[in-house]
Amino acid sequence: MIPFLDLQKINQPYEIAFQDKLKAVMQKGWYILGDEVATFEKNFAHYCGAKYAIGVGNGLDALILIFKAHLALGNLQKGDAVLVPANTYIASILAIIEAGLKPIFVEPSNTTFNITSDAILEKITNKTKAILVVHLYGQLADIESINQIAATKNLLVIEDAAQAHGAFSEKRLENNCNSQAYSFYPGKNLGALGDAGAVTTNDAALAKTIQMLRNYGSETKYHNEILGVNSRLDELQAAFLNIKLQDLDAQNEQRRRIAKKYLSEIKNPKIILPFWDFSTNHVFHLFVIRTQNRNDLQQYLLDNGIQTLIHYPIAPHQQKALKDWNHLSFPITEKIHREVLSLPLSPVMTNDEVDFVIKILNQF
């Protein structure tokens, strides 16, 4: 069986280094917001080209805390509208709702699966105050054009980069008011050994507010300035992430090599391949194909020893948890959710495994 993602194989090369870090953290006896977190925040901010990185408990909290920080700073008010892709993972929507804001769903591009500037312009009203851009599957949305719209309309831009570690463009951080939410869930391109997340930004006031919010609203112990939560990246996960960060670029490049091979050698009229312009704007957290025969194809692949997953089977607006939006219709989003299938793709796949996946797909 070719697994969809072999986390044991991905983390095995780090086992000795992880054990050494575990011993060092235990000997130090400091487990929350210590040197390992501070070091990772510095390293990750530098890697992302940002001034600040704030480690938090997970990727969902990273998004929630960005919105709550903007509320605390007066940049947003409860009930403000936030544009968000209709085809994102539900966490993007949950963050908006949890912060007391109103999600406004926007249809994505049928080609890239990301929202476009044209679609955003169609949805902006006088109630719109922010845009949540999701870099879905590891591919950057057109952030330059979106930043230009935001500047013209005086809107905030928040980026859900949970799947896009290391996907960069020269213009991405040009807007100093932007902020990015990252997840280090074990299956991400940069994955911890548990839940973990971070926010990156160039906005000093936003960074300081998130630092307080993640720690009970406190900058100084027992002095609580704002209503906060407990969402702190712990020392051990930060230590593990510091080790793995060194290899992220090389592993992303291996993902791109596999993706190029898939794109050039999968030739089956029943399968629609993902769009990629062969720049560095895609890190292929997922390689997502489309087919009208998804269930048949998934079973056929499984019968031939290839595990796949569906990201995602149900659109957010059709989820029971979001019943207030169940009446809405988004044809492009719904079609995507009916047809997508994620193929195995990771930096530890062998050439033989990649060739086998291509061979079996071409025979379908």
C-alpha positions in Angstrom: 0.0 0.0 0.0 1.2 3.5 -0.9 0.0 5.6 2.0 -1.5 9.0 1.4 1.0 10.4 3.9 3.6 8.5 5.9 4.2 10.6 9.0 6.4 8.0 10.6 8.7 8.0 7.6 8.7 11.8 7.5 9.7 12.2 11.1 12.0 9.2 11.4 15.2 11.1 10.3 14.6 13.5 13.2 14.2 10.9 16.0 17.6 11.3 17.6 17.4 15.1 17.4 13.9 15.1 18.9 15.1 12.9 21.8 18.0 15.2 22.4 15.6 18.2 22.5 13.2 16.4 24.8 16.0 15.7 27.2 17.3 19.3 27.0 13.8 20.8 27.7 13.2 18.4 30.6 16.6 19.3 32.1 15.8 23.0 31.8 12.4 22.5 33.4 10.8 25.4 31.5 7.9 24.2 29.4 5.8 27.3 28.5 6.9 30.4 26.6 10.6 29.8 27.1 13.7 29.9 25.0 12.6 27.3 22.4 9.4 29.3 21.6 11.3 32.5 21.4 13.9 30.9 19.1 11.3 29.4 16.8 9.4 32.7 16.6 12.6 34.5 15.6 13.5 31.8 13.1 10.1 31.5 11.6 9.6 35.2 11.2 12.9 35.4 9.4 12.0 32.5 7.2 8.7 34.1 6.2 10.2 37.5 5.7 8.1 39.0 8.5 9.0 41.2 11.4 7.1 39.2 14.0 6.0 35.6 14.6 3.8 34.6 17.5 3.5 31.0 18.4 0.0 29.8 19.4 -1.8 26.6 20.2 -3.0 25.7 16.7 -3.9 27.1 13.3 -7.5 27.8 14.1 -6.5 29.8 17.2 -4.0 31.7 15.0 -6.9 32.9 12.8 -9.2 33.6 15.7 -6.5 35.6 17.6 -5.8 37.8 14.5 -9.5 38.7 14.3 -9.8 39.3 18.0 -6.7 41.4 18.0 -8.2 43.6 15.3 -11.3 43.9 17.4 -9.3 44.9 20.5 -7.4 47.5 18.4 -10.6 48.9 17.0 -9.8 48.0 13.5 -12.9 45.8 13.4 -16.3 45.9 15.1 -18.5 43.0 16.1 -20.8 42.1 13.2 -18.5 43.4 10.5 -18.5 41.4 7.2 -15.5 39.3 6.2 -15.1 38.0 2.7 -13.9 34.3 2.6 -13.7 31.6 0.0 -16.8 29.4 -0.2 -14.6 26.3 -0.8 -12.2 26.6 2.2 -11.9 24.2 5.1 -14.5 25.0 7.8 -11.8 26.3 10.2 -11.6 29.5 8.1 -15.3 30.1 8.7 -15.3 29.1 12.3 -12.6 31.7 13.1 -14.7 34.5 11.7 -17.8 33.4 13.6 -15.9 32.8 16.8 -14.7 36.4 16.7 -18.2 37.7 16.3 -17.9 38.6 12.7 -20.0 37.7 9.7 -18.6 35.5 6.9 -19.6 36.4 3.4 -18.8 33.5 1.0 -17.1 34.1 -2.3 -16.9 31.7 -5.2 -13.4 30.6 -6.1 -11.7 30.3 -9.4 -12.6 27.1 -11.2 -8.9 26.8 -12.2 -6.8 27.6 -9.1 -9.6 27.0 -6.4 -8.5 30.3 -4.8 -10.6 33.5 -4.7 -9.9 36.2 -7.3 -9.9 40.0 -7.3 -12.9 40.1 -9.6 -15.0 37.8 -7.4 -14.0 39.9 -4.4 -15.0 43.1 -6.0 -18.5 41.7 -6.8 -19.0 41.0 -3.1 -17.8 44.2 -1.4 -20.4 46.3 0.3 -20.3 49.1 2.8 -20.4 46.4 5.6 -17.3 44.7 4.3 -14.3 45.3 6.5 -11.9 42.5 5.8 -10.9 39.8 3.4 -9.7 36.3 4.6 -7.6 35.0 1.8 -7.0 31.2 1.9 -3.9 29.9 0.1 -5.6 26.6 -0.6 -3.7 23.3 -1.0 -0.4 25.3 -0.8 -0.9 27.6 -3.8 -0.8 31.4 -3.2 -3.9 33.3 -4.2 -3.3 36.5 -6.2 -2.3 38.4 -3.1 -0.9 41.4 -5.0 -4.2 42.2 -6.7 -6.1 41.5 -3.5 -3.8 43.9 -1.5 -4.5 46.6 -4.1 -8.2 46.2 -3.7 -7.9 46.3 0.1 -5.8 49.5 -0.1 -8.4 51.2 -2.3 -11.4 50.0 -0.2 -9.7 50.4 3.2 -10.0 46.7 4.0 -7.9 44.4 6.2 -6.3 41.4 4.6 -5.8 38.3 6.7 -4.2 35.2 5.1 -5.0 31.7 6.0 -1.6 30.1 5.2 -2.2 26.9 7.1 -1.4 24.9 4.0 1.2 27.2 2.4 4.4 27.1 4.5 7.2 28.4 2.2 5.0 29.6 -0.7 6.3 33.1 -1.4 6.1 35.9 -3.9 8.0 39.2 -3.8 4.8 41.1 -3.3 3.3 39.0 -0.6 4.4 41.0 2.4 4.3 44.4 0.7 1.2 45.4 2.7 2.5 45.8 6.2 -1.0 45.5 7.6 -1.4 41.9 6.4 -1.2 39.0 8.8 -0.8 35.3 8.2 -2.1 32.3 10.2 -0.2 29.1 10.1 -1.0 25.6 11.3 1.7 23.1 12.3 -0.7 20.2 12.5 1.4 17.0 12.0 0.4 16.5 8.3 1.4 20.0 7.2 4.5 20.8 5.2 6.0 22.0 8.4 4.4 19.7 11.0 4.8 19.4 14.7 4.2 16.2 16.7 0.9 17.6 17.9 -1.2 20.7 17.5 0.7 24.0 17.0 0.3 27.3 15.2 1.7 30.7 14.6 0.8 34.2 13.4 3.2 36.3 11.3 2.9 40.0 10.7 4.8 43.2 10.2 2.3 45.2 12.3 3.9 45.8 15.8 0.6 46.7 17.5 -1.1 43.6 16.1 1.8 41.4 17.2 1.8 42.8 20.7 -2.0 42.4 21.1 -1.8 38.7 19.9 1.0 38.0 22.3 -1.2 39.2 25.1 -4.4 37.5 23.8 -2.7 34.1 23.7 -1.6 34.4 27.3 -4.9 35.4 29.1 -4.7 39.0 27.9 -1.5 39.5 29.9 1.8 41.1 29.1 3.0 41.0 32.7 2.1 38.0 34.8 -1.1 38.5 36.8 -1.7 41.9 35.1 -4.5 41.3 32.5 -5.0 44.2 30.1 -7.5 42.6 27.7 -9.8 39.6 27.7 -7.6 36.8 26.5 -7.3 33.0 26.1 -4.8 30.3 26.7 -3.3 29.4 23.4 0.5 29.1 23.6 2.9 27.2 21.5 4.6 24.9 24.0 8.4 24.5 24.3 8.6 21.0 23.1 6.7 21.5 19.9 8.7 24.7 19.2 11.9 22.7 19.7 10.8 20.1 17.2 9.7 22.8 14.7 13.0 24.5 15.0 14.7 21.3 13.9 12.4 20.6 11.0 12.3 24.2 9.7 15.9 23.8 8.4 14.7 21.3 5.8 11.4 22.9 4.8 12.7 24.5 1.5 14.3 21.3 0.4 11.2 19.3 1.2 9.0 21.8 -0.6 11.2 21.5 -3.7 10.8 17.7 -3.6 7.1 18.2 -3.5 7.3 20.4 -6.6 9.4 17.8 -8.4 6.8 15.1 -7.8 4.1 17.5 -8.8 5.9 18.3 -12.1 6.1 14.6 -12.8 2.4 14.1 -12.1 1.5 17.0 -14.3 3.6 15.9 -17.2 2.9 12.2 -17.1 -0.7 11.7 -15.9 -2.6 11.5 -19.2 -6.1 10.5 -18.7 -9.1 12.4 -20.2 -11.2 11.4 -17.2 -8.9 13.4 -14.9 -8.5 17.1 -14.5 -5.1 18.1 -13.2 -4.4 21.1 -11.0 -3.2 24.4 -12.4 0.3 25.5 -11.6 2.4 28.1 -13.4 5.7 26.4 -12.2 6.7 29.4 -10.0 7.5 29.2 -6.3 4.0 30.1 -5.4 2.9 26.5 -4.8 4.3 24.1 -2.2 1.8 21.3 -2.9 0.6 20.6 0.5 -1.9 18.7 -1.5 -2.0 17.5 -5.1 -5.7 17.6 -5.9 -7.1 16.2 -9.1 -10.8 16.3 -10.2 -12.9 13.7 -11.9 -16.7 13.1 -12.3 -16.1 9.5 -11.3 -14.5 10.2 -7.9 -15.9 7.3 -5.9 -15.1 4.9 -8.6 -11.6 6.3 -9.1 -10.9 6.3 -5.3 -12.0 2.7 -5.0 -10.0 1.7 -8.1 -6.8 3.3 -6.6 -7.4 1.6 -3.3 -7.8 -1.7 -5.0 -4.5 -1.2 -6.6 -2.7 -0.3 -3.3 -2.9 3.5 -3.5 -4.5 5.5 -0.6 -6.1 8.8 -1.4 -8.2 11.4 0.6 -10.9 13.9 -0.2 -10.2 17.5 0.7 -13.1 18.3 1.2 -16.2 16.2 0.8 -18.7 18.8 2.1 -18.7 22.5 1.4 -18.8 24.7 4.5 -22.1 26.3 3.6 -23.7 22.8 3.4 -22.4 21.7 6.8 -25.0 21.0 9.5 -23.0 23.2 11.9 -23.5 26.2 9.6 -27.2 25.7 9.1 -27.8 29.5 8.8 -26.0 29.3 5.5 -27.5 26.0 4.2 -29.9 27.8 1.9 -27.1 29.4 -0.1 -25.9 28.0 -3.5 -22.4 28.2 -4.8 -22.2 26.0 -8.0 -18.5 26.2 -8.5 -17.7 25.4 -4.9 -20.2 22.5 -4.9 -18.8 21.1 -8.1 -15.3 21.2 -6.7 -16.3 19.4 -3.5 -18.0 16.7 -5.6 -15.0 16.0 -7.8 -11.8 16.6 -5.9 -9.4 13.8 -4.9 -6.0 14.2 -3.3 -3.2 11.9 -4.5 -0.3 10.8 -2.3 2.5 13.4 -2.5 5.1 13.9 0.2 8.9 14.4 0.3 9.5 10.8 1.3 7.7 9.2 -1.7 10.1 7.1 -3.8 10.4 7.4 -7.6 8.9 3.9 -7.9 5.9 4.9 -5.9 5.3 8.1 -8.0 5.7 6.1 -11.2 3.2 3.5 -9.9 0.6 6.1 -9.1 1.0 7.6 -12.6 0.8 4.2 -14.2 -2.4 3.1 -12.4 -4.1 6.5 -13.0 -3.4 6.3 -16.7 -5.0 2.9 -16.8 -8.2 4.0 -15.2 
